[in-house]
Amino acid sequence: MRRLLPLVTMLALLAGCTAAPDGTDDTDGPAPSAPRWQPKPGVEWQWQLSGRLDPTVDVPVYDIDGFDHPASAVTDLHRRGRKVICYLSTGAWEDFRPDAVDFPEALLGKGNGWKGERWLDIRRTDVLEPLMAARLDMCREKGFDAVEPDNMDGYLNDTGFPLSAGHQLRYNRLIARLAHDRGMAVGLKNDLPQIPQLVGDFDFAVNEQCAQYGECDALTPFIEAGKAVFHAEYALPVDRFCPESRRLRLSSILKKYELGVWRRAC
């Protein structure tokens, strides 16, 4: 989810508080006993969460909505030599998802700035774990290689719940474990302050607007660990962020907010 507030202040406050190669193959999905996919720094990607899926962008990694696309779309991308990431919201409820009725009202907090979405009370892992496990089962059954869990930084926002950094660490690690138990890689979405604690739990990072807010250096632990950082900007021209992205070895693209087909890469 695009952030509503910059994280620079929160970074300062909270600072104290195996692997398969990048190359893709022709398989329809990872075998349960196979090593997890591990994207490497600098690998190119396409991020498309709206509109008719265009499978022809010549990049090795696609990130697409897990609910919106059938297994055949994932299979087609695999046949084209792509690895495929399953986008899911794990920290917010969406009223337009087919499983929306399964979420008790008591778990739903304030709106997160996007129509039909409300923050989840991530303290209630007893209720959320089976719901998220079912979503990750869907990703695995469709053949996805990895998961992009969104809204993983509720503790930095006004959710309607007294969420702490500790609650977020526990929940984010739960999501990572659920993905790994199913043989899929998993990315840490935003949540820059907790990167030092979570880089070992996640296989890559997904970030929005770190250049706009002057925060890209915070992603260095992933790069140093040999893990990709999939990064998108919306408001800056490429000449404003690409030189730094190349220096940091980020996988950076310019996108429009609707996250359709259009992209410009560094």
C-alpha positions in Angstrom: 0.0 0.0 0.0 1.3 3.5 -0.8 2.1 5.1 2.5 0.1 8.0 3.7 2.9 9.5 5.8 6.7 9.6 5.5 8.6 7.3 7.9 11.7 9.4 8.6 10.5 10.4 12.0 9.5 6.9 13.0 12.8 5.6 11.7 14.6 7.8 14.2 12.3 6.8 17.0 12.5 3.0 16.4 16.2 2.7 15.4 17.0 1.5 18.9 13.8 -0.1 19.8 18.2 -21.9 0.4 18.3 -20.2 -2.4 17.8 -20.8 -6.1 19.6 -18.6 -8.7 17.9 -15.6 -10.3 17.5 -17.3 -13.6 14.0 -18.6 -14.3 13.0 -21.9 -15.8 10.0 -23.6 -17.5 8.4 -25.1 -14.4 4.8 -24.3 -13.5 5.7 -23.7 -9.9 8.1 -24.6 -7.1 8.2 -28.2 -6.0 7.5 -28.6 -2.3 11.0 -30.1 -1.7 12.8 -27.6 -3.9 14.9 -24.7 -2.5 12.9 -21.5 -2.2 13.5 -19.0 -4.9 15.9 -16.2 -3.9 15.8 -13.1 -6.1 19.1 -11.3 -6.2 19.8 -7.6 -6.0 19.2 -5.7 -9.3 16.9 -8.2 -10.9 14.3 -6.5 -13.1 10.6 -6.7 -12.4 7.1 -5.7 -13.5 4.4 -4.8 -10.9 0.9 -4.9 -12.3 -2.1 -4.9 -9.9 -4.8 -3.5 -12.2 -6.0 -3.8 -15.7 -5.7 -6.6 -18.2 -2.5 -8.5 -17.5 0.2 -8.0 -20.1 2.6 -11.0 -19.9 4.9 -9.7 -22.6 7.1 -7.3 -20.6 10.6 -8.6 -21.0 11.6 -9.0 -17.3 12.3 -12.1 -15.2 10.0 -11.2 -12.3 6.3 -10.4 -12.3 4.3 -9.2 -9.2 0.5 -9.7 -9.7 -2.7 -9.8 -7.6 -3.2 -13.3 -6.2 -7.0 -13.2 -6.2 -7.4 -11.6 -9.6 -5.5 -14.1 -11.7 -6.1 -17.9 -12.2 -3.5 -20.6 -12.1 -3.4 -20.5 -15.9 -2.0 -16.9 -15.8 0.8 -18.0 -13.5 1.5 -21.0 -15.7 1.7 -18.8 -18.8 4.2 -16.4 -17.1 6.3 -19.4 -16.1 6.3 -20.7 -19.7 7.6 -17.2 -20.7 10.5 -17.6 -18.2 9.1 -15.5 -15.4 9.1 -16.0 -11.7 5.7 -14.8 -10.2 5.0 -13.0 -6.9 1.5 -13.3 -5.4 0.2 -9.9 -4.1 -2.0 -10.2 -1.0 -3.1 -7.8 1.7 -2.3 -9.3 5.0 -2.6 -6.3 7.3 -5.8 -4.8 6.0 -9.3 -6.1 5.2 -10.7 -5.5 1.7 -14.5 -5.6 1.3 -14.1 -6.7 -2.4 -12.3 -10.0 -1.7 -14.2 -13.3 -1.9 -13.3 -14.1 1.7 -14.2 -10.8 3.2 -17.2 -12.3 5.1 -14.8 -14.6 7.0 -13.2 -11.7 8.9 -15.0 -10.9 12.2 -16.1 -7.3 12.6 -14.1 -7.0 15.8 -10.9 -7.4 13.8 -11.6 -4.4 11.5 -10.2 -1.0 12.4 -10.1 2.4 10.8 -9.8 2.9 7.0 -6.3 2.8 5.6 -7.0 5.5 2.9 -8.1 3.2 0.2 -11.7 2.6 -0.7 -13.2 -0.5 0.9 -10.1 -1.2 3.1 -9.7 -1.2 6.9 -6.8 -2.0 9.1 -6.7 -5.4 10.8 -6.1 -6.0 14.5 -2.9 -8.0 14.0 -2.7 -8.8 17.7 -5.4 -11.4 17.1 -3.2 -14.0 15.5 -5.5 -16.8 16.8 -8.1 -15.6 14.3 -5.9 -14.2 11.6 -3.5 -17.1 11.2 -6.0 -19.6 9.6 -7.4 -16.8 7.4 -4.0 -15.9 6.1 -3.0 -19.5 5.8 -5.9 -20.1 3.5 -4.9 -17.1 1.3 -1.3 -18.4 1.1 -2.7 -21.9 0.2 -4.4 -20.2 -2.7 -1.1 -18.7 -3.9 0.7 -22.0 -3.6 -2.1 -23.9 -5.4 -2.0 -21.4 -8.3 1.8 -22.0 -8.6 3.2 -18.7 -7.4 6.9 -18.6 -6.5 6.6 -15.9 -3.8 4.3 -13.7 -1.9 4.1 -9.9 -1.5 2.1 -9.4 1.8 0.9 -5.8 1.9 0.0 -3.4 4.8 2.7 -4.9 7.0 3.3 -1.6 8.9 0.0 -0.9 10.7 1.9 0.0 13.9 3.1 3.1 12.1 -0.4 4.2 11.2 -3.7 5.2 13.0 -5.4 1.8 12.8 -7.8 2.2 15.6 -5.9 -0.4 17.6 -3.0 0.1 20.1 -0.5 -1.7 17.9 3.2 -1.7 19.0 6.4 -2.5 17.1 6.4 -5.8 19.0 3.0 -6.8 17.7 4.1 -6.0 14.2 7.3 -8.0 14.5 5.3 -11.0 15.7 2.8 -10.8 12.9 5.3 -10.2 10.1 7.3 -13.2 11.2 4.1 -15.2 11.3 3.3 -14.3 7.7 6.9 -15.1 6.7 6.7 -18.5 8.3 3.3 -19.3 6.7 4.8 -18.6 3.3 8.0 -20.5 3.9 6.0 -23.5 5.2 4.4 -23.6 1.7 7.7 -23.5 -0.2 7.3 -19.9 -1.3 9.6 -16.9 -0.9 8.2 -13.8 0.9 9.0 -10.1 0.8 8.9 -7.5 3.5 6.7 -4.6 2.3 7.8 -1.2 3.4 8.2 -1.3 7.3 11.7 0.3 7.1 12.3 0.7 10.8 12.1 -3.1 11.4 14.4 -4.1 8.5 17.3 -4.9 10.9 15.2 -7.3 12.9 13.3 -8.9 9.9 15.9 -9.1 7.1 16.7 -12.7 8.2 13.0 -13.7 8.1 12.3 -12.4 4.5 13.7 -13.3 1.1 13.4 -9.9 -0.5 11.9 -6.4 0.1 9.2 -4.4 -1.7 9.3 -0.7 -1.2 7.4 2.3 -2.3 8.8 5.9 -2.5 12.0 5.5 -0.5 13.7 8.0 -2.8 10.9 10.5 -2.4 11.3 10.4 1.3 15.1 10.0 1.4 15.0 6.5 3.0 16.5 4.2 0.5 19.7 3.6 2.5 17.5 1.9 5.1 17.1 -1.0 2.6 20.8 -1.7 2.5 20.6 -4.7 4.9 18.7 -6.7 2.2 21.2 -5.9 -0.5 24.1 -6.8 1.8 22.4 -10.1 2.5 22.2 -10.8 -1.3 18.4 -10.2 -1.4 16.6 -8.1 -4.0 14.8 -4.9 -3.2 11.9 -4.3 -5.6 11.4 -0.6 -5.5 8.8 1.7 -7.1 8.4 5.5 -7.2 5.3 7.4 -8.4 6.1 11.2 -8.2 9.8 11.5 -9.1 11.2 11.4 -12.6 13.6 8.6 -13.2 16.6 10.9 -13.4 15.9 11.9 -9.8 16.1 8.4 -8.3 17.8 6.1 -10.8 21.4 7.1 -10.1 21.0 6.4 -6.4 19.1 3.2 -7.2 21.9 2.0 -9.3 24.4 2.8 -6.6 22.4 0.9 -4.0 21.6 -2.0 -6.5 17.8 -1.6 -6.1 15.4 -3.0 -8.7 13.7 0.3 -9.3 10.9 1.3 -11.6 8.6 4.3 -12.1 4.9 3.5 -11.9 1.6 5.2 -11.9 -0.5 4.9 -8.8 -3.0 2.5 -10.3 -0.2 0.0 -10.9 -1.3 -0.9 -14.4 0.9 -2.1 -17.3 2.9 1.2 -17.7 6.4 1.3 -16.2 9.7 2.9 -16.7 12.8 1.2 -15.4 16.1 2.5 -14.4 
